[in-house]
């Protein structure tokens, strides 16, 4: 057999099919949009659920903040009471009131953050967020209160309600069942990161209302004018 002629024209590589282009382009668009906007903002994007250890560390941070504020408040009240020489009966009543206020403060802390941004300071430090289990949006106050009740009941008995999170793929504990929530990753980006990711997202022309094929047709039509 004779060797192939090196001067002979090589066969042209076959261009990718429209379905292959759609798949690759959509994947790049979703990845850029997820990095920029978070998984909850991109329909169909995979969620990354947070495990019990990370959630526990975030809870420890929250408890430290709650008790720090409570200790400072109690110190101010104690100094005021000692300066005014209040009677023992009044002293006992004030201690009871402070105990009730502590419970309100601790419960309101979680409810306010869960129904606001979905992130307590501890959750923000550990980079995770509480969201609706169905659509990934922030929950309302009523659901946050139900989640708080689940958090308390989950510790009875022997934290069995939290061990439940070890036996399902979304790491949902009893408080998540009560509030119909999940806990997902929520990475915090610097300003430089956001600018870079914004450029990537704009380059990929991420528009979730149209397919990649429709975007390619529009760009081809614009180039032909």
RALINBEL-V890263 format. One record per pair of residues at least 12 apart in sequence whose C-alpha atoms are under 8 Angstrom apart, sorted by the first residue. I is the first residue (numbers start at 1). GAP is how many residues later the second one is. Records with the same first field share a line. If there is no record, write none. Layout:
I->GAP + GAP
This chain:
18->195
21->191 + 192
22->189 + 190 + 191
25->179 + 187
26->185 + 186
28->176
29->172 + 175 + 176 + 177
30->12 + 15 + 176
32->165 + 168 + 169 + 172
33->168 + 173
35->162
36->158 + 161 + 162 + 165
38->148 + 149
40->95 + 96 + 97
41->95
47->137 + 138
48->136 + 137
49->121 + 122 + 133 + 134 + 135 + 136
50->78 + 120 + 121 + 133 + 134 + 135
51->114 + 120
52->110 + 113 + 114 + 119
54->72
55->68 + 71
57->65 + 69
58->63 + 64 + 65 + 67 + 68
59->63 + 64
60->62
61->60 + 61
62->58 + 59 + 60
66->39 + 40 + 43
70->32
74->24
107->41
110->34 + 38
111->30 + 33 + 34 + 37
112->29 + 32
114->16 + 24 + 25 + 27 + 30
115->23 + 24 + 25 + 26 + 28 + 29
116->22 + 23
117->21
118->12 + 13 + 20 + 21
124->62 + 64
127->58 + 59 + 60 + 61
128->55 + 56 + 57 + 58 + 59
129->54 + 55 + 56 + 57
130->51 + 52 + 53 + 54
131->50 + 51 + 52 + 53
132->48 + 49 + 50
133->47 + 48 + 49
134->47
139->42
143->35 + 36 + 37
144->35
145->34
146->29 + 32 + 33
147->28 + 29 + 30 + 31 + 32 + 33
148->27
149->26 + 29
150->24 + 25 + 26 + 27 + 28 + 29
151->23 + 24
153->21
154->19 + 20 + 21
161->12 + 13 + 14
162->12
170->12
171->12
